[in-house]
């Protein structure tokens, strides 16, 4: 007898979406989360952008799951009255020699199935956003923003309504692949260990995914990829934003550049940048504002001195380091490792929020094909 059909470690947006999908299939689900509530780490430290799926390698998991997830997410938000806005975004070339990069981005997007990007002249782009200065731009009408906290609350509610249980302030201290299932050893805040048995286990712990995978007895450790930490700092804008759309420069190594994102109240924030670190630290150094002012003024020259304040930082769980090509998501199912009904999710950075509902369906199919 198993205590649960499926145990999921991690109650970020991806873990919640997986819990919902598997619980809705009629299986008994337990979600184990070391924090006291849902979505306290990567899921609450991002831009809350619904990505179109423009930049990823054609055929990659990021490209496919982002495109599928985007449409699922918009539909879910409409059906559940979750705050969101299909704002659109402009990807801007600030210099004429970057115009060819816009054409390359558009071609890549088309290869990923995103065929709605419009190439704009300088005059067309600046007429849409009068505060903008650029040599040309791409308009992405499918990009938007979402209230990520409301989304996660709704996913949790759906999962619980379908019978899922949650154990907060609890960690997965270890696990073991056994002949009749998977033993999960949990530890509560008092340090007490409690063992339970499950038919399937999902490691959706984000920044902790590699460490947890290394604690699974019987799992091949050579399949656990290295983890790189890239902090992304955000600065908020005082006063009203002059932009009605998201503004992105052409991408930089490791990220999408210091872009302007909006929240549902119309407030603007800039970021994230890319700062490689060797340990978790969410401190935003106010001195980094100098780099932000310089980057932002390439496309918004009227940004006033003193208009930026440190906001927050997130840390990306990356699978590629400085100077390396961007890595795809790694989602390992039973066929990949042969170590029982386990799914490990590694490197779930952007577009993880956008792709969350599609990732959930993908994981459910890996565990319960057909």
Secondary structure, 3 states (H helix, E strand, C coil): CCCEEEEEECCCHHHHHHHHHHHHCCCCEEEECCCCCCCCCHHHCCCCEECCCCCCCCCCHHHHHHHHHHHHHHHHHHHCCCCEECCCEEEEECCHHHHHHHHHHHHHHHHCCCCCCEEEEHHHHHHHCCCCCCCEEEEECCCEEECHHHHHHHHHHHHHHCCCEEECCEEEEEEEEECCEEEEEEEECCCCEEEEEEEEEEECCHHHHHHHHCCEECCCHHHCCCCEEEEEEEEEECCCCCCCCEEEECCECCECCCCEEECCCCCEEEECCCEEECCCCCCCCHHHHHHHHHHHCCCCCCCCCCCEEEEEEEEEEECCCCCCCCCCCEEECHHHHCCCCEEEEECCCCCHHHHHHHHHHHHHHHHCCC
